[in-house]
Amino acid sequence: SLVSSRGTKKLDLKKSETTEETREANSLNFFSTLKKFLIGNNPWTRETIFALLRVAFVGTGLYVILATSTVISILIWLSHALASDEFQEDTIRSISKFITKRAGLEIRFENWAGDWNQGTVSLRNVTIERDPNKLAPGNRNVSRIDLNISQLDVKVSLLWFILGRGIIKELIAREVRGTIDKRTV
């Protein structure tokens, strides 16, 4: 760059242009610097490559275990970014069916999103229903539930699941409306 008589810099456009060759040289320089940082001046060997792959897989595995909600948020973001609306609706429907089967409650939600900053997965417009006549015919010790929840924020942790505490670490419900009828119990 050139300096004018006032002391301000003028940009020399010929020197600032990046060409394909300089980009390629920069990327090769990056990889050679990375290699030098990781293994010094030694040549790449099979053991070195396998060691680096093991470290990458172990690091990824630990990240999945320790930051489960963030990983799920990334997967949700990818499904929103790459998949069609039909795929998202089918995914929501299948997750609702899975939760319904496990919980004994009919659970539906319209939308989901991940919040990376707080490490939560948000389910929006959640409907929770249990009709004793549908789910447990003949069993009179089941209460009727009909709830509408504006938003459920769920923190999920595989570490908690491994320790035997359950997979849900924290659940926050916002704007809960509805009834829980225990007259039949």
N, C-alpha and C positions, 0 to 999 in steps of 0.2 A: 504494500500500500504506500501511497505517497502522502507527504505532509505538506500542506499549503503554508503560506507566510503567516496565517493567523493561528497556526498550531492545530487546526482540525485535520482529520484524516480524510483523504479521498480514497475511494475503493477502486482498485485496479481490477477491472472485470476480466482481463485475460488470465490473471493468476487465480481468480476465484472460481472459474469454471471447473466443474467436476466431470470428468469423462469416464467412460466405461472402464478404461485401463486403470485409472486411479482408484476407482471403487474396487476393482478386482484385486489390486495390489493391497489396498487397505484390509480387505477381508482375509487375504493370505497372511498379512502381517498380524492380524488378530489371532488367527489360528496358530501361527508360529509362536506368538507371545503366550497363548494359552498352553501350548505344549511345553514351552520352556518353564512356565509357572508350575505345571502339574508334574512333569517328569524330568525336568532339567534338560541337559543335552543328550540324554540317552535316546536310543531309537525306540519307536513304537514296537512293543512285543505283544504277543497274545495275552500274557499275564497282565500287562498294563491295561490293555483294553478291557479285559474281564473285570479287573479291579475297579476301573472307572464305571463300568456298567453296574456292578454290584452296589457301589456307593450311590449311584443314581437311583436304583430300584429301592434300596433301603431308605434313602431320603424321601422318596415319593411315598413309600409305605408308611413311614412315620408321619408324614404330612397328612395322609388320609386318615390315620388313626387319631391324631391330635387335633386336626382341624376339619372334622367331618362335615359340619354345616357349611363351611367355606367351599369344600369340594362339591357338595350338593348344589350350592349356589352357582358355582361355575358350570356344572352340568345343566342346570336350569337355564342359565344365560345362553349356553350353546344351543339348547333345544329351541329357545326363543329366536335366536339369531339364524339358525340354519334350517330348522324344520318348518314344515307347513302347519297351518292352523289345525288341519285334520289330525296330524300326528300329535300335536299338543293336546287336543281334546281326547284322543284315544288314550294318551298317557295319563291324563287327569282321571279319566273314567276307570282305567285299570288300577291306579293307586287308590281311588275311592273304594273299588270293589275289594281290594286286598285289605284295607283298613277295616271295612265293614265285616269281612269274614273273620278277622282276628279279634275285633272288639265286641262283636255281638250287637253293634249299633249300626244303623244305616247312616253313613257319612258321605256327604257330597260337598264339593267346593267348585267354584267357577274359575278361579285364577290362582296362580302361584308365582312367587318371585323370590329371589334370593337377595339378601342384604349382606354384602361382603364385609362392611365395616363392623357391623354388630354380630356377624356370624350366625344369622338366623335365616330360616326359610319361612316366608309368610304365605299363609293360605288365606284367600279372601272370599267373602260371602259363603261361609261354611254353614251347612245345614246338618244337624244331628237329630236323627229320629229313631225311636224304638217303639214299635207297636207290639204289645205282648201277644196279640192274636196272630201276627205274621211271623215273628222270630221264634216265639216259644209257645206254640198252641197247647192249651191245656195247663200250662204252668201259670198259676195265679199269683206267684210271688215275684212278679216282674213289674217294675214301674214303667209308666208311659213317659217318654221323653220327646219333646218337640222344641228344639233350640235353634235359633238363628244367631250366628256370630259374624260380626263384620270382618274381623281379622284375627287369625291365630298366628302368633310368632313362635316358632319352634326352634330350639337349639338341640341339635342331634350330636351325640358323641359315641363313637365306637369304643373309645377308652372306657367310658362308663359301662358300656355293654359288656366288654371283656371283664371288667371288675365285678359284674353281676348286679349292677344298679339299674339296669334298663337302658334303652337306647336314647330316650328323651331326657335331656339334661335340664331343660327349662321350657315351660309352655306359658305364654302370656295370651290371654283372651281379651279382646277389646269389643265393647258394645254387644254384650250378650243379652238376648231377648228370647222369651219363650216360657214354656212350662215344663215342670217335672211333676207328674201326677203319681202319688204313692198311695192312692186310695185302694188299689187292688192288692197291696202288699200285706 
